[in-house]
Amino acid sequence: MNLACKDSDAIYLNVEEERDFRTPFFRDIDRILYSLSFQRYMDKTQVFSFKDNDHLTKRMIHVLYVSKIARTIGRELGLNEDLIEAGALGHDLGHTPFGHVGEAILNEISVNAGCGYFNHNVHSVRLLMSIENHGRGKNITLQTLDAILCHNGELVMGKYEPRWNKTKEEFLSDYEKTYKDRRVSLELIPMTLEGCVVRISDLIAYLGRDIDDAVRMKLLTWEDVPSKITNVLGKSNRDIVNTLINDVIKESKGKAYIKLSNSVFEAIKDLKDFNYENIYYKAYTKEEKKALENMLNTLYDTYINDLNTNNKDSNIIKSYLNNMSDEYKSNNSKERIVIDYIAGMTDDYTLKEYNKILKS
């Protein structure tokens, strides 16, 4: 039984591509790799920001780990590795500066501005459909966009069963719903096994690696991880990745779903809870969170004013809008344009822009 997504099954939302020696999903990889959003992975942080340590995980490294893990699983299960790689490389394109803390702040700004909920997985899709290529978007297959949209690893599941035969209309409906209902983004189910592999690989890539980073920051040691977790998953990131990859392959081979064994699933849930309590809630001080909230709100208010006054010296006009198509400018409100601009910033660029505002 071969349930891999075939290259011949590739679906495009808009223009059907001419076929050449590249398969449709291989072409998706190229378009994602050469996007401006992919380049900005380099200077976006993962969990820890404002820290002077070159060995802490950046968004780029996380994305490459997800790609490698997902392709490893996909190869053994006989799935379409090109689709897996495209989904993995594109899954975090929409992440804001300063990780999930920055995302939470921008979400609040977006809701208050009437632009709906902001979710990084949804914004990854928005970038590829509507912002890249000067606001015209890139012609990416539905299966890749779906893998990206449905990748959210925050909701741990023991079994990932594809929503087979999802249509363009259903995909676009789900996409639009995410702006109106916060839970929709967490509960989306991929349309392919490849998308399910990307989703579980996101989790595999960050759970143990985040502990490594926390150890570097002296927040904890591996000995602090409860034995009920380490006895099942292992006592290092290497062990965890190896255990999870092998468990997924063993439980999923020849099946129409991607699955974890019950014992591993329970250990993952416990490890995720442990990470939240001991890492994610402590990664930023109250003062740092407050400073970030003030920073992003100041940027938003300033850019809205710059658009209202047509301040041509502002970078939102000079560096962003002047490079965007008339279609993008006419189809988006000022509020949406500002949110797009801030979401695309790297950590360093955010700080640079904020300091420039303070000095003006």
Secondary structure by P-SEA (a helix, b strand, c coil): ccccccccccccccbbbbbccccaaaaaaaaaaaccccccccccccccccccccccccaaaaaaaaaaaaaaaaaaacccaaaaaaaaaacccccccccaaaaaaaaaaaaaaccccccaaaaaaaaacccccccccccccaaaaaaaaacccccccccccccccccaaaaaaaaaaaacccccccccccccaaaaaaaaaaaaacaaaaaaaaaaacccccccccaaaaacccccaaaaaaaaaaaaaaacccccbbbbcaaaaaaaaaaaaaaaaccccccccaaaaaaaaaaaaaaaaaaaaaaaaccccccccccccccccaaaaaaccaaaaaaaaaaaccaaaaaaaaaaaaac
